[in-house]
Every structure is written in C-alpha cells, then in structure tokens.
Amino acid sequence: EALYDICAHELHIERPLYSNINRLLAQLISGLTASLRFDGALNNDLTEFQTNLVPYPRVHFMLSSLAPIVSAERAYHEQLSVAEITSSTFDPTMQFAKVDPRHGKY
C-alpha cells in the first residue's frame, strides 16, 4: 500500500504497474546493498548494519525510505536542498511501509 501511495503522490502515476513498483524496490535494495558489492573498509553485511544502527534492543525493525523520489518530468528542473532531502527521508509518506513512527506503534 505504501508503494502504491508513493507512485500516486510522488511520481504521479494513477495506476502503477508492477514495473513501477519493481523499479522503486530495485532502487532501495541497490542502495542498501551497495557496500556489499564493492571491496573496502565499509564492506558490511545487513545484520551488522542493523546491529550498529539500532541502539535499543526492543527497536529491531529497520524502516526503509528513499529520497528524493521525483517524477521524470520534474527531475530536470527540481532544485532540492540538503535539508529538504533529509526531511523528506524521515517523512512517513516516503517510507516503504505503511506505518507512522511518530505514534510509536507499528
């Protein structure tokens, strides 16, 4: 449901196809696994990411989001600052799960 909402509100696709949803998921997985595909000091596995990023034992679910998500028509003339990209990353409408972490429940 969250992916369909992202397609409708951010990409302006009224009836998203599986290819649209697949492209969003491919971008997310590509970003999450980038350090696994290249050699270097930042080469970690996902369990190590989760261990290092989550400071509390009871909070152990990673919530993924992607920003900026802009349509192809707006990509060439869209000017976003670092603050706007950062705030949109933590916006519940940009997350890949239909939850609102501000309420403290999932």
Secondary structure, DSSP 8 states (H G I E B T S, - for coil): -HHHHHHHHTS--SS--HHHHHHHHHHHHHHHTHHHHS-STT---HHHHHHHH--STT------B------HHHHTT----HHHHHHHHT-GGGBSSS--GGGT--
